[in-house]
Amino acid sequence: MSTEDQNQSTENLSVRPEQETEKIRSMFNRITPTYDFLNHLLSLNLDKRWRRISVKALGDLRDKRILDLCCGTGDITFEILKQSDGKCREVIGLDFAQEMLERMSKKAERNINKEKITYLQADATCLPLDDISVDHCCVCMGVRNINDVPKALGEIHRILVPGGRLAILESALPNSPLMRGFYYFYSRLIIPFVGKLVSGESIAYKYFHESIEVFPYGEKFANVVRDAGFAPVRVIPLTLGIVNLYIAQKPSEGEPG
């Protein structure tokens, strides 16, 4: 097994110490003021396209209750409201960082469907939602920040209705050696430099590339989703493989998981 394969082992999904989880929460609270601007800038605005594709993968949104897990400042929530023409039943924005939720709430003041949004500060490994109470779930660029990913996937499986969809958008490493070399240069040097210049935070944007490089992706992560009981699970590489979209479904009653 190569060094890169070892780095991408599912063993890296092991539970983090609580102290490290608190550091990550604090980091996201600190970068909230510049979070949206830097997301758009550093992704060259590709993040908007990725979100549109992710929400579209959920299918029919009308009269549905949808969980935007690790919602950050709410861009997935607003995309859900847009694609459903405000006809979804409810969108739950859930994040562990209070500052992110407060920023999301301020952004929502301009949205004509803001009454459809529910805000929850909670941990993804212990969702304060009833069993079989959510139609679909979307996790955008947040799953690698979760303390215990298999446990969180189990929680998502618990709350979804049979047949409910899960869309996970997450960063990955390109397969092409040339593209991967450029990606390393950009993520290891450019992103931390620009991130610190704009936000004043160096640790956050160093964490960005470090967390991506050790997190399993592609079929390795798809298998983790399958192990949580989801089937089928598809992997769709986007933008030359720098992100992956995982589309999963909780089997309907009577179907094998």
C-alpha positions in Angstrom: 0.0 0.0 0.0 1.4 3.4 -1.0 1.9 6.2 1.5 -1.0 8.1 0.0 -3.3 5.1 0.3 -2.3 4.8 4.0 -3.0 8.5 4.5 -6.5 7.9 3.0 -7.3 4.9 5.2 -10.7 4.7 6.8 -8.7 4.4 10.1 -8.5 8.2 9.9 -12.2 8.3 10.7 -11.5 7.3 14.3 -13.0 9.4 17.0 -11.2 12.6 17.8 -10.4 13.7 21.4 -13.1 16.2 22.7 -10.4 18.8 23.0 -9.6 18.6 19.3 -13.3 18.9 18.4 -13.6 22.0 20.5 -10.6 23.5 18.7 -12.3 22.9 15.4 -15.5 24.4 16.6 -13.7 27.5 17.9 -11.8 27.8 14.6 -15.0 27.9 12.6 -16.5 30.4 14.9 -13.5 32.7 14.4 -13.5 32.5 10.6 -17.3 33.2 10.2 -17.0 36.9 9.2 -14.9 36.0 6.1 -16.2 32.5 5.5 -18.5 33.1 2.6 -16.1 35.5 0.8 -13.2 33.1 1.0 -15.3 30.1 0.0 -16.2 31.8 -3.2 -12.8 33.3 -3.8 -10.7 30.2 -3.1 -13.0 27.9 -5.1 -13.1 30.4 -8.0 -16.9 30.4 -7.5 -17.1 26.7 -8.3 -18.6 26.1 -4.9 -21.9 27.6 -6.1 -22.1 25.1 -9.0 -21.2 22.2 -6.6 -24.1 23.2 -4.3 -26.6 23.4 -7.1 -25.6 19.9 -8.2 -25.8 18.5 -4.7 -29.2 19.9 -4.0 -30.5 18.7 -7.4 -29.3 15.2 -6.5 -31.9 15.1 -3.6 -34.7 14.8 -6.2 -38.2 16.2 -5.5 -38.1 18.8 -2.7 -41.8 19.8 -2.6 -43.4 19.2 0.8 -40.2 17.6 2.1 -38.5 18.1 5.4 -34.8 18.4 4.6 -31.7 18.5 6.9 -28.8 20.7 6.0 -26.2 19.1 8.2 -23.0 21.0 9.0 -24.8 23.9 7.4 -22.2 26.6 8.0 -23.7 29.9 7.0 -26.6 28.3 5.2 -25.8 28.4 1.4 -27.2 24.8 0.9 -30.3 25.8 2.8 -30.9 28.8 0.6 -30.2 26.6 -2.5 -32.9 24.2 -1.3 -35.4 27.0 -0.9 -34.5 28.3 -4.3 -34.7 24.9 -6.1 -38.0 24.0 -4.4 -39.5 27.5 -5.2 -40.1 27.7 -1.5 -42.4 24.7 -1.6 -40.4 22.4 0.7 -42.0 21.9 4.1 -39.0 22.7 6.2 -35.2 23.1 6.0 -33.3 22.4 9.2 -29.9 24.1 9.3 -27.8 22.3 11.9 -24.2 23.2 12.8 -22.0 22.9 15.9 -20.7 26.4 15.5 -23.0 29.1 16.9 -21.4 32.0 15.1 -22.1 30.2 11.8 -25.8 29.8 12.6 -26.0 33.5 13.6 -24.5 34.5 10.4 -27.0 32.2 8.5 -29.9 33.8 10.4 -28.8 37.3 9.3 -28.5 36.2 5.7 -32.0 34.6 5.9 -33.5 38.0 6.7 -33.4 38.7 3.0 -35.1 35.5 2.0 -38.8 35.5 1.3 -39.1 31.9 2.5 -37.2 32.4 5.8 -40.1 31.0 7.8 -39.3 27.6 6.4 -35.9 27.5 8.1 -35.3 26.0 11.5 -31.9 26.5 13.2 -30.3 23.9 15.5 -26.9 24.0 17.2 -26.0 20.4 17.8 -23.4 17.7 17.1 -23.8 15.5 14.0 -23.1 12.5 16.1 -26.2 13.1 18.3 -29.0 14.6 16.2 -31.9 16.1 18.2 -34.4 14.8 15.7 -36.9 11.9 15.9 -36.5 8.6 14.1 -37.8 8.6 10.6 -38.6 12.3 10.6 -36.6 13.8 7.8 -37.1 13.2 4.0 -33.6 14.1 2.7 -30.2 15.2 4.1 -27.4 17.1 2.5 -23.9 17.6 4.0 -21.7 20.1 2.1 -18.0 20.2 2.8 -18.6 19.3 6.4 -18.3 15.5 6.8 -14.5 15.5 7.3 -15.0 17.9 10.3 -17.3 15.5 12.1 -15.8 13.9 15.2 -17.1 10.4 14.6 -18.2 9.9 10.9 -19.6 6.4 11.1 -21.7 7.4 14.2 -23.0 10.5 12.3 -23.9 8.4 9.3 -25.8 6.1 11.6 -27.7 9.1 13.0 -28.6 10.3 9.5 -29.8 6.8 8.7 -31.9 6.8 11.9 -33.7 10.1 11.1 -34.3 9.5 7.4 -37.5 8.0 6.1 -37.2 4.8 4.1 -36.3 5.9 0.6 -34.8 9.2 1.8 -31.8 10.5 0.1 -28.4 11.6 1.4 -26.1 13.9 -0.6 -22.6 14.4 0.7 -20.3 16.9 -1.1 -16.7 16.6 0.0 -13.2 17.5 -1.2 -11.0 14.8 -2.7 -7.6 14.4 -4.3 -7.5 14.3 -8.1 -6.4 11.0 -9.7 -4.3 12.7 -12.4 -0.7 13.1 -11.2 -0.4 16.4 -13.0 -3.7 17.7 -11.5 -2.8 16.4 -8.1 0.6 18.2 -8.2 -1.2 21.5 -9.0 -3.8 20.8 -6.3 -1.1 20.2 -3.7 0.5 23.5 -4.7 -2.8 25.4 -4.5 -4.1 23.9 -1.3 -0.8 23.8 0.6 0.5 27.2 -0.4 -2.1 29.5 -2.0 -5.1 28.7 0.2 -3.3 29.2 3.5 -1.6 32.4 2.3 -4.8 34.0 1.0 -6.8 32.6 3.9 -4.5 34.2 6.4 -4.3 37.5 4.4 -8.1 37.9 4.4 -9.2 36.3 7.7 -6.1 36.7 9.8 -6.3 32.9 10.6 -3.5 30.7 9.5 -4.5 27.5 11.4 -7.9 27.3 9.8 -6.6 27.2 6.2 -3.7 24.9 7.1 -6.3 22.6 8.6 -8.2 22.7 5.3 -5.6 20.9 3.3 -4.4 18.7 6.1 -7.9 17.3 6.7 -8.5 16.7 3.0 -5.3 14.8 2.5 -6.0 12.2 5.3 -9.8 11.8 4.7 -10.8 8.8 2.6 -12.6 9.6 -0.7 -14.0 7.8 -3.7 -15.0 4.2 -3.2 -13.2 4.1 0.2 -15.6 6.6 1.6 -18.6 5.2 -0.3 -18.0 1.9 1.5 -18.2 3.7 4.8 -21.6 5.1 3.8 -22.7 1.6 2.7 -21.6 0.2 6.1 -24.0 2.7 7.7 -26.9 0.9 5.9 -27.3 3.1 2.8 -27.8 1.5 -0.6 -27.3 2.2 -3.4 -24.3 4.7 -3.0 -22.9 6.4 -6.1 -19.7 8.5 -6.4 -19.7 11.4 -8.8 -16.3 13.2 -9.3 -16.7 16.9 -10.0 -14.2 19.5 -11.5 -11.5 17.0 -12.4 -11.9 15.1 -9.1 -11.1 17.9 -6.6 -14.5 17.2 -5.0 -16.8 14.2 -5.0 -20.5 14.0 -4.7 -21.8 10.9 -2.9 -25.5 10.2 -3.5 -26.9 7.6 -1.2 -30.4 6.3 -0.2 -31.9 4.7 2.8 -33.5 1.5 1.5 -37.2 1.4 1.4 -38.9 -1.0 3.7 -38.3 -4.6 2.5 -35.2 -3.6 0.5 -31.8 -4.9 1.6 -29.5 -2.3 3.2 
